[in-house]
Amino acid sequence: MVVGEFTQDTDLLVIGGGPGGHSAAFRAAKLGIQTTIVESRGPLGGVCLHCGCIPSKTLLSIAELIAAAEHGKEFGVSFGKPKIELDGVRGWKNGVVDKLAKGLDSVAKKLGIERVKGLARFEDNKHVAITGGDVPRIKFKRAIVATGSKPIVLKGIQIDSPRVWDSTSALTVEEVPKRLLVVGGGYIGLELGAVYATLGSEVTVVEMLDSLLPGCDADLVKPLAKRMEKLLHEICLKTRVVKMKDTGKTVEVDFEGESQPKEKQFDRVLVAVGRTPNTDGLGLERTGVKVERGFIQVDAQFRTADPKIFAIGDVIGNPMLAHKAIHEGHVCAEAIAGRNVLFDRRTIPAVVFTDPEIAWCGLTEAEAKSKGIKHEVRKMQWVASGRAVSIGRTDGLTKILFDPDSQRVLGVGITGAHAGEMIAEGALAIEMGAVATDLAETIHPHPTLSETVYEVAESMRH
């Protein structure tokens, strides 16, 4: 320690104020543990709140509103062409983020959590040095690493240019480019591609694999792919980018693959090929923490190989989802408080907030087949749903995977309007070990989209 340097003491240091970090800190504080959060951006919320989940879903809600107005023509109700004012769009998005950030700040103050702005780097397994803040050094008894993730960069291909975006820069909505190339057909690329297409961009999506949303069952993706074909300019599968060049006015892109885009010049390029954990530069090598391929290794209580240090969220591995990190944070805080808890969730739901939405949890059909797991699939197309017909959204599908012997629910997948709101029933069914009869005997209100879950379960009953 340098003479005159101030060191602050805390019982629990949480590095990162995202969903996992602030949830762990809030729970720990409620359990009576003196807690300090170090967050590089200052306000709590992390990537999810400031440049991820919340702003993207806010923009998608605007896109949904525009699409709904267009959809009204089928009901005999026509609206004029929407006038999009980007200042207003940005203002609404920023207002949503600010409101939620202030809410987190209020909770932290109420719980007596000390907040420190800056970047933390481990000196050893008792101290961190802080840069960019008022507190230069913190001594801790225990620490939780919750530093999240960042967009993957296409090394050797992606160029450093203001015309080449990652998801963070795309969410600033500084402009609506005439021609936008989206590299990556996963949920980030499709969600942002849909936003910009609705706002007026000519969007081309390239994906190196043979389907959109790799990892999701093909029958769930099919209704979305059909809708995306109408919304987007081009969807090019089995195709990859091999070179980019900034011409001064556009980005010139070279491709390889089976269905290369007709266009080679784009006003902007969005690279959305996944995320990588933020573990570089943390000084973890000065501790006993073990890192493999960038991910911190932990046990079921989120303890690392160093007994003083825990880790949660994106830094410990997939799925990189905010709701997973939140639950990990709760379990981690309780473990630190001495409670006998483990993270042993049977399922973690996933939602793609496109139009239509896709949501799934538990075992997928593709996974069941690849692992040789006995299963029976039951489905219902929404064309037979009274509610879906009445709102003009019969492009949905509800499917459930059952154990053929016990009829226990193994997995649930839903494509359609509000699928993300419906999937929790499936997650609960898997978590509690429900069987077809449990779902079928649960009275679902009529007419609702949730009735499709009942209908699928009813079809499975003996």
C-alpha positions as CSV (number, residue, x, y, z in Angstrom):
1,M,0.0,0.0,0.0
2,V,1.3,3.4,-1.0
3,V,1.7,5.9,1.9
4,G,-1.3,8.2,2.0
5,E,-3.4,6.0,-0.2
6,F,-6.9,5.5,1.1
7,T,-8.3,2.0,1.4
8,Q,-12.0,1.4,2.0
9,D,-13.1,-1.8,3.9
10,T,-16.1,-3.9,3.1
11,D,-17.5,-7.3,4.0
12,L,-18.7,-8.0,0.5
13,L,-17.5,-6.4,-2.7
14,V,-19.6,-6.9,-5.8
15,I,-17.8,-6.0,-9.0
16,G,-20.4,-5.1,-11.6
17,G,-23.8,-3.6,-11.1
18,G,-25.8,-5.5,-13.8
19,P,-28.8,-7.8,-13.2
20,G,-26.6,-10.4,-11.4
21,G,-24.5,-7.9,-9.5
22,H,-27.1,-5.6,-8.1
23,S,-29.5,-8.6,-7.4
24,A,-26.7,-10.2,-5.3
25,A,-25.9,-7.0,-3.6
26,F,-29.6,-6.3,-2.8
27,R,-30.1,-9.8,-1.4
28,A,-26.9,-9.7,0.6
29,A,-27.7,-6.3,2.1
30,K,-31.2,-7.6,3.1
31,L,-29.4,-10.5,4.9
32,G,-27.4,-8.0,6.9
33,I,-24.1,-8.1,5.0
34,Q,-22.2,-4.9,4.6
35,T,-22.0,-4.5,0.8
36,T,-20.2,-2.4,-1.7
37,I,-20.8,-2.3,-5.5
38,V,-18.1,-1.2,-8.0
39,E,-19.6,-0.3,-11.3
40,S,-17.6,1.3,-14.2
41,R,-20.5,3.3,-15.7
42,G,-21.7,4.7,-12.3
43,P,-25.5,4.0,-12.5
44,L,-26.5,0.4,-11.8
45,G,-28.2,-1.8,-14.3
46,G,-25.3,-3.0,-16.4
47,V,-25.4,-3.8,-20.2
48,C,-29.0,-5.1,-19.8
49,L,-30.5,-1.8,-18.7
50,H,-28.2,0.7,-20.4
51,C,-27.3,-0.9,-23.8
52,G,-29.0,-4.3,-24.0
53,C,-32.3,-5.9,-22.9
54,I,-34.3,-2.8,-21.9
55,P,-33.4,-0.3,-24.7
56,S,-33.7,-3.1,-27.4
57,K,-37.1,-4.1,-26.1
58,T,-38.2,-0.5,-25.9
59,L,-37.3,0.0,-29.5
60,L,-39.1,-3.3,-30.4
61,S,-42.2,-2.0,-28.7
62,I,-42.1,1.0,-31.1
63,A,-41.7,-1.4,-34.0
64,E,-44.6,-3.5,-32.7
65,L,-46.8,-0.3,-32.6
66,I,-45.9,0.5,-36.2
67,A,-46.6,-3.1,-37.3
68,A,-49.9,-3.1,-35.5
69,A,-51.0,0.0,-37.3
70,E,-50.2,-1.7,-40.6
71,H,-51.9,-4.9,-39.4
72,G,-55.1,-2.9,-38.8
73,K,-55.8,-2.9,-42.5
74,E,-56.9,-6.5,-42.2
75,F,-59.5,-5.4,-39.7
76,G,-60.8,-2.6,-42.0
77,V,-59.0,0.1,-40.0
78,S,-56.3,2.1,-41.9
79,F,-53.8,4.7,-40.5
80,G,-51.6,7.1,-42.4
81,K,-47.9,6.3,-42.9
82,P,-46.2,6.8,-39.6
83,K,-43.9,9.8,-39.2
84,I,-40.8,8.7,-37.3
85,E,-39.0,11.4,-35.3
86,L,-35.7,10.0,-34.1
87,D,-35.3,12.6,-31.4
88,G,-38.6,11.4,-29.9
89,V,-37.7,7.7,-30.3
90,R,-34.4,8.3,-28.6
91,G,-36.0,10.4,-25.9
92,W,-38.5,7.7,-25.1
93,K,-35.8,5.0,-25.0
94,N,-33.5,7.1,-22.8
95,G,-36.4,8.0,-20.5
96,V,-37.2,4.4,-19.9
97,V,-33.6,3.6,-19.1
98,D,-33.2,6.6,-16.8
99,K,-36.4,5.8,-14.9
100,L,-35.3,2.2,-14.2
101,A,-31.8,3.3,-13.3
102,K,-33.1,5.8,-10.8
103,G,-35.3,3.0,-9.3
104,L,-32.2,0.8,-8.8
105,D,-30.3,3.7,-7.2
106,S,-33.2,4.3,-4.8
107,V,-33.2,0.7,-3.7
108,A,-29.4,0.7,-3.2
109,K,-29.6,3.7,-1.0
110,K,-32.5,2.3,1.0
111,L,-30.5,-0.8,1.7
112,G,-27.4,1.1,2.7
113,I,-25.2,-0.3,-0.1
114,E,-22.0,1.7,-0.8
115,R,-21.6,2.5,-4.5
116,V,-18.2,3.2,-6.1
117,K,-17.7,4.2,-9.7
118,G,-14.7,2.9,-11.4
119,L,-12.9,-0.2,-12.8
120,A,-11.8,-2.8,-10.3
121,R,-8.7,-4.9,-10.7
122,F,-7.6,-7.6,-8.2
123,E,-4.3,-7.0,-6.4
124,D,-4.7,-10.3,-4.5
125,N,-7.6,-12.1,-3.0
126,K,-8.2,-9.4,-0.4
127,H,-7.8,-6.1,-2.3
128,V,-8.8,-4.5,-5.5
129,A,-7.4,-1.3,-7.0
130,I,-10.0,1.1,-8.5
131,T,-9.3,3.4,-11.5
132,G,-11.6,6.2,-12.6
133,G,-13.3,6.8,-9.3
134,D,-12.9,8.5,-5.9
135,V,-12.0,5.4,-4.0
136,P,-8.6,4.1,-5.1
137,R,-8.5,0.8,-3.2
138,I,-10.9,-1.5,-1.5
139,K,-10.2,-4.3,1.0
140,F,-12.8,-7.1,1.1
141,K,-13.6,-10.2,3.0
142,R,-15.4,-11.8,0.1
143,A,-16.0,-10.7,-3.5
144,I,-18.5,-11.5,-6.3
145,V,-17.4,-11.0,-9.9
146,A,-20.4,-10.0,-12.0
147,T,-18.7,-8.1,-14.8
148,G,-20.9,-9.4,-17.6
149,S,-20.0,-9.7,-21.3
150,K,-19.3,-7.7,-24.4
151,P,-20.0,-8.2,-28.1
152,I,-17.7,-10.6,-30.0
153,V,-15.5,-8.9,-32.6
154,L,-14.8,-10.7,-35.9
155,K,-11.0,-10.8,-35.7
156,G,-9.3,-10.2,-39.0
157,I,-12.5,-9.2,-40.6
158,Q,-14.3,-6.5,-38.6
159,I,-12.9,-3.1,-39.2
160,D,-12.6,-0.1,-36.9
161,S,-15.1,2.3,-38.5
162,P,-18.0,4.4,-37.3
163,R,-20.0,2.7,-40.1
164,V,-19.5,-0.7,-38.4
165,W,-21.7,-1.1,-35.4
166,D,-22.0,-3.6,-32.5
167,S,-25.2,-3.9,-30.6
168,T,-24.4,-1.1,-28.2
169,S,-23.8,1.5,-31.0
170,A,-26.9,0.2,-32.9
171,L,-29.1,1.0,-29.8
172,T,-28.1,4.7,-29.8
173,V,-30.4,5.1,-32.9
174,E,-28.4,8.1,-34.2
175,E,-29.7,7.4,-37.7
176,V,-31.7,5.0,-39.8
177,P,-29.4,3.9,-42.6
178,K,-30.8,3.2,-46.0
179,R,-28.9,-0.1,-46.4
180,L,-28.0,-2.1,-43.3
181,L,-26.2,-5.4,-43.2
182,V,-26.7,-7.5,-40.1
183,V,-24.0,-10.1,-39.6
184,G,-25.5,-12.9,-37.5
185,G,-29.0,-14.5,-37.5
186,G,-29.2,-15.0,-33.7
187,Y,-31.7,-13.2,-31.4
188,I,-29.6,-10.0,-31.2
189,G,-29.3,-9.6,-35.0
190,L,-32.9,-10.4,-35.7
191,E,-34.3,-8.2,-33.0
192,L,-32.2,-5.2,-34.1
193,G,-32.7,-6.0,-37.7
194,A,-36.5,-6.0,-37.2
195,V,-36.3,-2.6,-35.4
196,Y,-34.3,-0.9,-38.2
197,A,-36.4,-2.5,-41.0
198,T,-39.6,-1.2,-39.3
199,L,-38.0,2.2,-39.0
200,G,-37.2,2.2,-42.8
201,S,-33.9,0.5,-43.4
202,E,-33.3,-2.0,-46.2
203,V,-32.0,-4.8,-44.0
204,T,-29.9,-7.8,-45.2
205,V,-29.1,-10.6,-42.7
206,V,-26.3,-13.1,-43.3
207,E,-25.9,-16.2,-41.1
208,M,-23.1,-18.7,-41.6
209,L,-25.3,-21.7,-40.4
210,D,-28.2,-23.2,-42.3
211,S,-31.0,-21.6,-40.2
212,L,-31.9,-18.5,-38.3
213,L,-31.7,-18.7,-34.5
214,P,-29.3,-21.7,-34.3
215,G,-30.2,-23.9,-31.4
216,C,-33.9,-23.3,-31.6
217,D,-36.2,-26.0,-33.1
218,A,-36.9,-25.5,-36.8
219,D,-40.7,-25.6,-36.4
220,L,-40.6,-22.8,-33.9
221,V,-38.4,-20.7,-36.2
222,K,-40.5,-21.3,-39.4
223,P,-43.3,-18.8,-38.6
224,L,-40.7,-16.1,-37.7
225,A,-38.6,-16.8,-40.8
226,K,-41.7,-16.5,-43.0
227,R,-42.5,-13.1,-41.5
228,M,-38.9,-11.9,-41.6
229,E,-38.8,-12.7,-45.4
230,K,-41.5,-10.1,-45.9
231,L,-40.0,-7.5,-43.5
232,L,-36.3,-7.8,-44.5
233,H,-34.7,-7.1,-47.8
234,E,-32.7,-10.4,-47.9
235,I,-31.9,-13.3,-45.6
236,C,-28.8,-15.2,-46.6
237,L,-28.0,-18.5,-44.9
238,K,-24.9,-20.6,-45.1
239,T,-23.0,-17.3,-45.9
240,R,-20.3,-15.5,-44.1
241,V,-18.5,-12.2,-44.3
242,V,-14.8,-12.5,-45.2
243,K,-13.8,-8.9,-45.7
244,M,-14.9,-5.3,-45.0
245,K,-13.6,-2.1,-46.4
246,D,-14.7,1.5,-45.5
247,T,-14.9,3.4,-48.8
248,G,-15.4,6.7,-47.1
249,K,-19.1,6.7,-48.0
250,T,-20.1,3.0,-47.5
251,V,-18.8,-0.3,-46.2
252,E,-17.8,-2.7,-49.0
253,V,-18.3,-6.3,-47.9
254,D,-17.1,-9.5,-49.5
255,F,-18.9,-12.8,-48.8
256,E,-18.5,-16.5,-49.1
257,G,-21.3,-19.1,-49.1
258,E,-24.3,-20.5,-50.8
259,S,-26.6,-17.5,-50.9
260,Q,-24.5,-14.3,-51.0
261,P,-26.3,-11.0,-50.9
262,K,-26.9,-9.2,-54.2
263,E,-25.7,-6.0,-52.6
264,K,-22.1,-5.5,-51.6
265,Q,-22.2,-1.9,-50.5
266,F,-23.9,-1.0,-47.2
267,D,-24.3,2.3,-45.3
268,R,-23.9,0.6,-42.0
269,V,-22.9,-2.9,-40.9
270,L,-24.1,-4.4,-37.6
271,V,-22.0,-7.3,-36.2
272,A,-24.1,-9.4,-33.9
273,V,-22.4,-12.8,-33.7
274,G,-22.5,-13.3,-29.9
275,R,-20.9,-12.1,-26.7
276,T,-17.8,-13.0,-24.8
277,P,-17.2,-12.7,-21.0
278,N,-15.6,-9.6,-19.4
279,T,-12.7,-11.3,-17.5
280,D,-9.7,-9.8,-19.2
281,G,-8.0,-7.1,-17.2
282,L,-9.5,-8.1,-13.9
283,G,-6.3,-9.3,-12.4
284,L,-7.7,-12.8,-11.7
285,E,-4.3,-14.3,-12.3
286,R,-3.3,-12.7,-8.9
287,T,-6.0,-14.8,-7.1
288,G,-6.8,-18.5,-6.9
289,V,-9.6,-18.1,-9.4
290,K,-9.5,-20.6,-12.4
291,V,-10.5,-19.3,-15.8
292,E,-11.2,-21.6,-18.8
293,R,-11.7,-20.1,-22.3
294,G,-12.5,-16.7,-20.6
295,F,-15.2,-18.2,-18.3
296,I,-14.7,-18.3,-14.5
297,Q,-15.1,-21.8,-13.1
298,V,-17.6,-22.1,-10.2
299,D,-19.5,-24.7,-8.2
300,A,-23.3,-24.9,-7.5
301,Q,-22.9,-22.1,-4.9
302,F,-20.9,-19.9,-7.3
303,R,-17.7,-20.4,-5.4
304,T,-14.5,-20.1,-7.5
305,A,-11.3,-22.0,-6.7
306,D,-10.4,-19.1,-4.5
307,P,-12.5,-19.4,-1.3
308,K,-12.9,-15.6,-0.9
309,I,-14.2,-15.0,-4.5
310,F,-17.5,-15.9,-6.1
311,A,-18.7,-15.3,-9.7
312,I,-22.2,-15.1,-11.4
313,G,-23.8,-14.1,-14.7
314,D,-22.3,-14.0,-18.1
315,V,-18.7,-14.5,-16.8
316,I,-19.5,-18.1,-15.7
317,G,-21.0,-19.3,-19.0
318,N,-24.1,-19.7,-21.1
319,P,-26.9,-19.0,-21.3
320,M,-26.0,-15.3,-21.1
321,L,-29.4,-14.2,-19.9
322,A,-30.3,-11.5,-17.4
323,H,-32.9,-13.6,-15.6
324,K,-30.4,-16.4,-15.1
325,A,-27.9,-13.9,-13.6
326,I,-30.6,-12.5,-11.2
327,H,-31.4,-16.0,-9.8
328,E,-27.7,-16.8,-9.5
329,G,-27.2,-13.5,-7.6
330,H,-29.8,-14.5,-5.1
331,V,-28.3,-17.9,-4.5
332,C,-24.8,-16.6,-4.3
333,A,-25.7,-14.0,-1.7
334,E,-27.5,-16.6,0.4
335,A,-24.6,-19.0,0.2
336,I,-22.3,-16.2,1.4
337,A,-24.7,-15.6,4.3
338,G,-24.2,-19.2,5.3
339,R,-27.5,-20.6,4.0
340,N,-27.6,-24.2,2.6
341,V,-28.6,-23.3,-1.0
342,L,-27.6,-24.5,-4.5
343,F,-28.4,-23.3,-8.0
344,D,-30.2,-26.3,-9.4
345,R,-32.7,-25.0,-11.8
346,R,-34.3,-27.6,-14.1
347,T,-34.9,-25.0,-16.8
348,I,-34.0,-21.5,-17.8
349,P,-36.5,-20.0,-20.3
350,A,-35.3,-18.1,-23.4
351,V,-37.3,-15.5,-25.3
352,V,-36.7,-13.9,-28.7
353,F,-38.6,-10.6,-28.8
354,T,-39.2,-10.5,-32.5
355,D,-42.6,-10.5,-34.2
356,P,-43.7,-13.2,-33.7
357,E,-42.0,-13.9,-30.5
358,I,-40.3,-17.3,-29.8
359,A,-39.9,-18.7,-26.3
360,W,-38.8,-22.1,-25.1
361,C,-37.6,-23.8,-22.0
362,G,-36.4,-27.3,-21.0
363,L,-35.5,-29.9,-23.6
364,T,-35.8,-28.9,-27.3
365,E,-36.8,-31.5,-29.8
366,A,-33.4,-31.3,-31.6
367,E,-31.6,-31.8,-28.3
368,A,-33.8,-34.8,-27.4
369,K,-33.1,-36.5,-30.7
370,S,-29.3,-35.8,-30.6
371,K,-29.1,-37.2,-27.0
372,G,-31.3,-40.2,-27.7
373,I,-33.8,-39.1,-25.0
374,K,-37.2,-40.8,-25.3
375,H,-39.9,-38.2,-25.9
376,E,-43.2,-37.6,-27.5
377,V,-44.1,-34.3,-29.2
378,R,-47.5,-32.7,-29.2
379,K,-48.3,-29.5,-31.1
380,M,-51.1,-27.1,-31.8
381,Q,-51.1,-24.6,-34.6
382,W,-52.8,-21.3,-33.6
383,V,-55.1,-21.4,-36.5
384,A,-57.3,-23.4,-34.2
385,S,-57.2,-20.9,-31.4
386,G,-60.2,-18.6,-31.1
387,R,-58.1,-15.8,-29.6
388,A,-55.5,-16.0,-32.3
389,V,-58.1,-15.9,-35.0
390,S,-59.8,-12.9,-33.4
391,I,-56.6,-10.9,-33.3
392,G,-55.4,-12.0,-36.7
393,R,-52.4,-13.8,-35.4
394,T,-52.8,-17.4,-36.4
395,D,-49.1,-17.7,-37.3
396,G,-48.3,-19.2,-33.9
397,L,-47.5,-22.7,-32.6
398,T,-47.4,-24.3,-29.2
399,K,-45.5,-27.5,-28.7
400,I,-44.7,-29.6,-25.6
401,L,-42.3,-32.5,-25.3
402,F,-43.4,-35.2,-22.9
403,D,-41.9,-38.3,-21.4
404,P,-43.9,-41.0,-23.3
405,D,-44.1,-43.3,-20.2
406,S,-44.7,-40.9,-17.3
407,Q,-46.1,-38.0,-19.4
408,R,-43.9,-35.6,-17.5
409,V,-43.3,-32.3,-19.2
410,L,-39.7,-32.2,-20.6
411,G,-39.8,-29.1,-22.7
412,V,-42.1,-26.3,-24.0
413,G,-41.8,-24.2,-27.1
414,I,-44.1,-21.4,-28.2
415,T,-44.0,-19.1,-31.3
416,G,-46.5,-16.3,-31.6
417,A,-47.8,-13.1,-30.2
418,H,-46.9,-12.7,-26.4
419,A,-45.0,-16.0,-26.4
420,G,-42.6,-14.5,-23.9
421,E,-45.4,-13.8,-21.4
422,M,-46.7,-17.4,-21.8
423,I,-43.5,-19.4,-21.4
424,A,-43.4,-19.0,-17.6
425,E,-46.2,-21.6,-17.3
426,G,-44.0,-24.1,-19.2
427,A,-41.0,-23.3,-17.0
428,L,-43.1,-23.8,-13.8
429,A,-44.4,-27.1,-15.2
430,I,-40.8,-28.4,-15.7
431,E,-39.6,-27.0,-12.4
432,M,-42.3,-28.8,-10.4
433,G,-42.1,-32.0,-12.4
434,A,-45.7,-31.6,-13.8
435,V,-47.3,-34.2,-16.1
436,A,-49.8,-33.7,-18.9
437,T,-52.8,-34.0,-16.5
438,D,-51.5,-31.2,-14.3
439,L,-51.6,-28.8,-17.3
440,A,-54.8,-30.2,-18.7
441,E,-56.7,-29.9,-15.4
442,T,-55.5,-26.3,-14.9
443,I,-58.4,-24.2,-16.0
444,H,-57.2,-21.7,-18.6
445,P,-59.4,-18.6,-19.3
446,H,-61.2,-18.4,-22.6
447,P,-60.6,-17.0,-25.1
448,T,-56.8,-16.7,-24.5
449,L,-53.7,-17.8,-26.2
450,S,-52.8,-19.7,-23.1
451,E,-55.5,-22.2,-23.9
452,T,-53.2,-23.7,-26.5
453,V,-51.1,-25.0,-23.6
454,Y,-54.2,-26.8,-22.2
455,E,-55.1,-28.2,-25.6
456,V,-51.7,-29.6,-26.2
457,A,-51.6,-31.2,-22.8
458,E,-55.1,-32.5,-23.2
459,S,-54.1,-34.3,-26.4
460,M,-51.5,-36.2,-24.4
461,R,-53.8,-37.6,-21.8
462,H,-54.7,-41.2,-21.9
